[in-house]
Amino acid sequence: MNISILDWAIIIAFFVISMLVGVYASKTAGKNAKEFFLSGRNMPWWLLGVSMVATTFSADTPNLVTDIVRKNGVSGNWVWWAFLLTGMLTVFVYAKLWRRSEVTTDLEFYELRYGGKAAAFLRAFRALYLGVFFNVVIMATVSLAAIKIFGVMLGLSSIETLLIVSVVTVFYSSLGGLKGVLLTDFFQFFIAMIGAFGAAIYIITLPEIGSLDALLTHPNVVGKLNIIPDFSDWNVLIPLFIMPLAIQWWATWYPGAEPGGGGYIAQRMLSAKDEKNAIGATLLFNITHYAIRPWPWIIIALSSLILFPQLSDMQEAFPHIEASKLGDDLAYSAMLTFLPKGLIGIVLASLIAAVMSTLSTHLNWGSSYVVNDFYSRFVKPDASDKELVAVGRISTVGLMLLAALLATVLSNALEAFNILLQIGAGTGLIFILRWFWWRINAYTEISAMIVSFIVAIYFESIHNKLGFWPIPEDMGYLKLLLGVSITTITWVSVTLLTKPEDDKVLIAFYKKVRPASYGWKKLLIKHPDVKEEVGQLPMEIGLMLIASIMVFSALFGVGFWIYGETIPAIIATIITFAGGVLVYKGWKKMR
């Protein structure tokens, strides 16, 4: 496609601004490790919330949504919409607990909650397991999306794309630390939103589509519009709706949607000014992430079914794309090639923003694990702040290099998404309960981590090859169900068969974090001098449910307005506003 001088000017200006922000933030980021990774713990809720949204607004997300819609229709998005329940649980129950912990990373939590060599091992291992392995996989999927998008839109090779994106992202991430990431996220978020909405509005006016009404009544699209799956088709209902809502949201661990909070979401909460700002940030994130952002991607995905109904149509239109990279997720970038001059520059800048905001967050987050939870804890505890910042910058470069290498061998984002879900199957409930049940110990988490990984590898690579009770491809959800069951039985058994943590460790944690005492009473009976925290857990869970209904209503309401279904749209809108009032009143009562 032809890129005009105006388009190039917009793209170059975007790169320049992003790099200048990194230079600006570097003035304070280099002071010490806490400033580099937590921005001095004085960030406001609105900046942190927007940063969370920008981070999850990665270039692979619209590709993933497009892949889902083309394969399973709009209702297929329940595989990630269900994580809203996890998000709202974090907002109202866990955000304030994380902020009270005052740890630098969520892995430092392990030696606050547990004690001894097991806790130290858990922290060190997960620093490398999550900070390097998991982080690299996530960044590789984002880089893969960049390869596909810029391969289609700019004709760049994999190496050229990775080189450009990596150099710029590493530059401002390594210079500016978390503050640089937050500031560039804020700028990049608005570019990304303008690009997504602008592209969707323009695409439905293309001659091949004609209008929104023509799109929604096209034979290729009609069967894909349902927001709720067909309840008469259990082969669709179970994997796309029942499993995500009944099991997946609380039982699995996935970066950005961790039960109980964690990862870069925890990093943002830990850098907030106070507990209220931590709650406000995560609430803003979940509202924007689930209620506002998906529909432009969905509209473009539906439109692609008209212009590129089959993969062969895309292969014919873009013969230079590598066969291994050709999939339904490629349709998103294929549709963007129809945009006019000027708008294409904004959209390209928005996609670059999506790539860089996600990569920069994961680079800073992964580097924080390497520095805080491995290097300074186990390699060189007496390292100076200057040395720690230097190690942080070096690890940032190393992580990006590994991610770029892995990106060259991946084929699609949905495949990586499913693998990561399977690896985390069965561990989620631990992250929910460890704050409220004193009996959980370090061996609980170690056993769950090991077993879930082994089970994931077994079901993904070995089980069907053995020929014993092969799992059909359309029943892949059984892998997740079995993974959750096996892992949960294992860690519950290990918890009950091993010794609890030392009372001193548990009481110190309880005093610092002050969780509701429901699961701590057996321990507190032995320590009558410790004040029992009544907490507001029932109200917090109630707010989580109300807020979830509010956001789902907003999500459905937008869809109904787009579909022209006035009565359901009005009802959903009323429920959304009523829920908003109740959530606000409840939030004011929280302490």
N, C-alpha and C positions, 0 to 999 in steps of 0.2 A: 504494500500500500504506500501511497505517497504521503510523506510527512512534510508539511509546509514549514517555512521559516518561522512563522508564528508559533507553530506547535513546538519546534525545537527551542525557541526562546522561552516558552513556558516551562519545558522540561529542564533546561539548563538553569533557569532561575530557581526552580525547586531544589535542585542539587546544591546550588550555591547557598541558599538560605539554610538548608539542613546542616551544611558544613559550618556555616558561621555560628549557628546555635551551639554546635559542639565546641567551637573555639571559645565562645562566651562562657559556657558552663564550666569549661576546664579551669577557670580562674579559682573556683571553689572546690571542684571535684577532687583535685589532687592533694588536698589538705590531709586527709586521713581516709581509712577504709570505710568508716561509717558514713562519711560525707559522699564517698564515691558510690556506695551501694544503697544508702538510705536518704541521701539529701538532707542530712541533719535532723530527720524526724520532725519537720515543720511544714509539710506539704498540705494544702487545702483540699477538701473533698472534691471540688469540681475539677481540679487539675488531675487528681488521681483517678477519678471516675472516667474522664475522657481518655486518659492514658490506657486504662484497662480496655476500653472499647476499641481504641486504635490498635492495640496489640492484637486483639482477636479479629480485627478487620484485616486479616492477612490475605495475601493474594491467593492462597490456596482455598480460602473459605468460599468465595463465589464460585470457584471451580468445583469444590466439593458439593455445594448446593445445586449447581447445574447438573452434576453427575447424578445426584439423588433424584432431582425432578425428572430428568429424562428417563431414568430407569423406573422409578416408583411413584412419580407424581408429586404434587405439593405435600401430600400427607406423609411422604417418605421422610420429611424433615423432622418428624417426631424422634428420630434417632438422636438428634441433638437438642431439639426443643425441650425434651424431658429434663435436661440438665438445669432448666430454670428452677426446679425444686431444690436442687443442690445449691444453686446460687442464692436463693432467698433464705435458705437455712443458714448460709454463711453470713448474710446481711444481718439477720436479727438475733442469731445465737452466738456465732463465732467471731465476728469482726471485733467486738470489744474485748473478747478473751485474748485474741492475738495481740491487740495493741497493749493490753496489760502485761503480757509476757515480756515485752521489751527486748526480745531476742533480735539479733541482726538478720538471721535467716530462719526459715521455718525448720531447717535441719538442726539448728542450735537448740531447738525445742526438745530434741531427744535427750540431751543431757540436763535439761530442766525437769522433764517429766520422769525420766528413768535414771538409773545410776549404775556405776560399775563398768566393767569391761564390755559388757553386752551393749550398753548405751553408746559407748565410745566407738565400738565396731559399727553399730547401726549408723551412726552419724558419718563416719568415714566412708563406709561402703556406699551409702546413698548419695554422698557428695559426688562420687565418681559415677555411680549408676544413673542418677538423675541429672546431675550437672553436666556430665559428658554424654553418656549413651542416649538417654531419653531426649535430652536437649538437642543433640545432634540430629536425631531422627525427625523431631519436629521442625527444626530449621531446614532440614533436607527437603521436607514436603513443601515448605514455603519456597525454597529455591527451585524446586521442580515446577511449581506454579509459575514462577518468574520465567523459567526456561520456555514453558509452553506459551505464555502470553507474549513475550518479546520475540519468540521464534515466529509466531503467526503475524504479529503486528509490525515488527521491525526487521524481520528476516535475520535476526541474530542467531548465531550458533550457541550451543550450551555453554561453551567455554567463554565466549564473549559476554553473554548475559551474566554469568557467575562472576566474572572478573569485575565488571562495572558495578554491580550491586554490592559485592563483597567489599570492595575498596572504600566506597563512600560510607557504607554502614559501619564498618570497622573504624573508620576515621573518627566519626563523631561519637560513637559508643565508647571507644577507648579513651577519648579525650575528656568527654563531659560527664561520664558516669551516669548514675540514675537521673540526675537533674537534667543532663543533656537529653536523655531519652524522654523524660516527661515533657520537656518543652517542645521537642520536635514532634512527639506524639500529638500534642495539642494542635500544632500547625498542620500536621499531616492528616489528622482526623477530618478537619473541615474540607480539605482538598479531596479526600477519599469520598466523603458524603456527597459533595457537589458532583464529582465524577460519576458515582453510581446512579444517582437520581437523574442527572442529565442524560446519561446513556440510555436508561430505561425509557424516559419520555421520548427521546428521539427515535429509538428503535421501533416503537409501536406505530410510528408515522411512516415507516418505510413503505414504498409502493407494494412490496411483496406481502406486507401485513395489512396496511391500510388504516387501522384504528384499534383502539382497545376492544371495542365490541367485536370487530372482525377476528381479533386474536382469540378471544374467549369462546367464539363459536366455531372456530376452525376444527375440522375433523381430527387433526393430529393432536389437538390440545384439549378438547372436551373431556376426554377420559382421564386427564391428569390434574383436574382442578380441585378435586375434593380435599378439604382441609383435614377431615377425619377419615381414616381408612374405611373401606367397605366392611361392615360388621358381618356380612354373610360369607366373606372369603377369609377363612382362618389362616391360610397360607400367607396372606398379606397382613392380617390384623395382628397376629402374634409377634412377628419380628419387628414390625414398624410402629406398633402402638402399645401392646400389652407389655412386652419385654422392657422397653425404655421406661414406661411409667411405673411398672410394678417392681422392677429389679435394678435396671441399669443405673438409674440416677443415684441410688444410695450404695450400690454394691461395687461399682467400678471406680477406678482412679484414672483421670485423664487430665493432662495439663490445662489449667484455666477453668476446670470444672471439678476440682477436687472436693469430695465430701468433707465438710468441716473447714474448707478453705485450705490454701497451701500454695506453693510455687510462687509465681510472679504476682498472683492475687494477694497472697500473704505479704509479699515484699511491699506492695503498695499500701496495704493496711498498716504495716509496721512503720512506714515512713510518714504516716498521717500525723497531724498536729495532736490529735487526741482521739478518744473513743468515738465521739459523735462524728468527727470527720471520717473515721474509718468506716462507720456504718453508712454515712451519706455517699461515700465514694462507691462502695459496692452496690448500693441501691441504684444509683445513677447508671452504673455499668449494666446491671441486669435489665433495667427498663429499656435502655437504648439497644442493647445487644439482641434482645428477643422481640421487642415490640415494634421497633422503628426500622431496623436495618435490613431484615431479610427480603422484603417485598421487591425492591429494585432487582435483586439477583434472581428472584423467582420469575419475574416478568421477562427478563432477558432469557432465562432458561426455557421458558415456555415458547418464546419467540423463535428460539433456535430449532424447535421441532418443526417449524414451517420451512425455514430456509435450509436446514441441514437435518432432515428426518433420520438419515442413516449415517453411520460412520464413514461409509464409502463416499458420501457427498462431501465430507470434510477432507477426506484423503484426496479427492479430485481437485478441490479448491486450493489445497495447500500441499502440493506434492513434495515440497522440500522438507516437510516435517518428518522426523524419524519415526519409523513404524512402531517402535517401542513406546513412544510418547503419545500415540494416537488413542484417544478414548473419549467417552462422553464429556468428561470434564474440559476437554479442549474447546467445546462449543461456546463457552463463555467468551473467550478471547476471539474466537472466529466471528462472533456477532459484533464485536467492537470494531472490526475492520470496516464496517459500513458507516461509521461516524464521519461527520464533515470536518473540514479543517477548523482549527481553533478548539472545537470540542474534543477532538482526538488528542490534542496536546494536554488538555485538562485531565482527560480520562487516563492517559498514559502516566501523567504525573501522579494521579490518584492511585494507580496500580503500583507504581514505584513506591509511593508513600505506604501502601498496604504492606508491601514486601519489607521495606526498611523498618517500619514501626515494630513489626513482629520480630524480625531478626535482631534488632537492637535490644529489645526487651529480653529475649532469650539469651543473647550474648551477655548482657549485664547480670541477669539472673544466674545463668550457669557459671559465670566467672565468680559470682559471690559465693557459690558453693565451693568451688575449687580453692578460693583464697581463704574464706572464713572458716569453712568446715573441714578442710583438708590441710592446706599449707600451714596456716597460722596455728591450727589446733594440733597437728601431728608431725609436721615436717620441721617447722621453725617457730615455736611459740614466742620467741623473743624478737621476732622480726619487727623492724621499724615500720611506721605508717608509710613512709616513702617506698620501702621495699614491697609492702603489701599492695600498694597502688600499682607499682610496676608489674608485679606478678599478675594482678588483675588485668592489666592491659595486654600482657603477653598471652594469657589464657584466652582473652577475647579473640585475638588473632588465630590462635590454635583451634578454637571451637568452630570458627567460621570456615577454616580450611577443611576440617573434617566433614562439616555439613555439605560443603560444595562437592567434595568427592563422592559422598553418598548420594547426592541428588542426581548424579549422572547415571545411576543404576536403578533408581526407582521408576515406576511406570505411571501410577496414579495415586491421587490423594486419598480416595476412599479406601483403597487397599491398606495404606499406612494407618488410617483412622481405625479400621477394624482390628488391625494387629495390636495397636496400642491399647484399645479397649480390652482385648483378650488378655494382654499381659497384666493389666490392672484389675482383672476380675476377681472379686472376693475380698479385696483389701479395703474397700471404701468404708465399710461399717466400722472398722477399727478407728479410722480417722474421725468418725462421728462420736464414738463411745469413749475414746481415750481421755477426753476432758472430763467425763462424768462418771466413769466407773474405775475405781481405784485398783481393781484387780488386774487390769491390763498391764502387761510388762513389756520389756524390750524383746523377749523371746516371742511374744505374740506377733510383733511386727516382722521380726526376722523370719519366722516360719511362714507367715503369709506371703512375704516378698519372694522367698525361694520357691514355694509351692506354686504360686500363681504364675511365675515365669516358666517353670518346668511344664505345667499343664498347658500353657499357651503354646509353647514350642511343640509339645506332643500333638495337640489337636490341629495346629496349623501345618505341621510338616510330616507327622509320622502316622497318626491314627488311620486315615483312609488307606494308606499304603499297606497296612497290615491285613486288610480285607475282612477284619472282624467288625461287624455292625458299622459299615461305612455311613457317614453322615452326609446326606444329599446336600448339594449346594444351596437349594432353596430352604433348607432347614439349618442353616449355619448358626442360627440363634441358640441351638442346642449346645454348641461349643461354649458360649457365654454362660448358659445356665449350668452346665456341668462344671465349668471353671469356678463359678461363684460357689457352688455347693461344695466341691472338693476343698477349695481354699478355706471357706468359712468353717467347715467341720474340723479342718486341721488346726487353724489358729485358736478356735474355742477350746479344743482338746489340750493344746499346748499351754494355753493360759491357765487352765484348771489343774494341770499336772506339774507346773513349775511354780517356784516360790514367787510370792509377790515382791514388789520393790520394797526397799528399806523404808520404814516409817518416816525417817528423817527426810528422805527425798520427797516422799509423797506429801507430807505436811508442808514442806517448804514450797512445793508447787501449788498446793491448795491455797496457802496464804497469799501467794503472789498473784495468781490468776483469778481467784475467787469465783469458781464455777458454782452453779446451783448444787446443793449437797445431796441430791437424791441417791446417787450411786456411791457416796462417800460415807454414809452414816455408820456402816460397820467399822470403818477405820476411826471415825471421829469419836465413837463411844470410848475408844482406848485413850483418847486425847481430849478430855473434857475442857481443857484450858483453851482449846482452839475454837474461835467463834464460828458457829455454823452459818453459812451463807444460804439464806432462803432463796434468793434469786427471783427471777421473773420468767422462768422457763416456760410454763404453760402459756403465758401471754405472748412470749416470743415465738413459740411454735404457731400460735393462732395468727400472729401477724405474718409469719412466713406463708401460711396457707392463703390468707386474704390477699397478700401481695402477689402470690402466684396466680390466683384467679384474676386479679386486676391486670396483670401483664398478658396473660393468655387472652383475656377479653379484648385488650388493646390489639394484640396480634390478629385475632379473628376479626375484630371490627374493621381494621384496615383492609383485610382481605375481602370482607363482605362489601365494603364501600367500592372497592375495585371491581368486584364481580357485579355490582349494581343491585345487590340484594338489600334493599333499603330497610325493611323491618328488622331482620337479624342484625344489620349494622347499627341501627339505633339502639337496640337492646344491649348489644355488646358495648357500645359507647357509654350508655348509662351505667352499666356494671363497672366499667373502667373508672369512671369519675367517682362513683360511690365507694369503690375499693380504695381509691386514692385518698379520699377524706378519712376513711377508717385507718389507713396506714399512717397518715400524718398525725392523727390524734394519738395513735398507739406509740409512734416514735417519740412524741413529746413526753409521754409518760415513762419512757425507758430511762433507766439509770445505770 
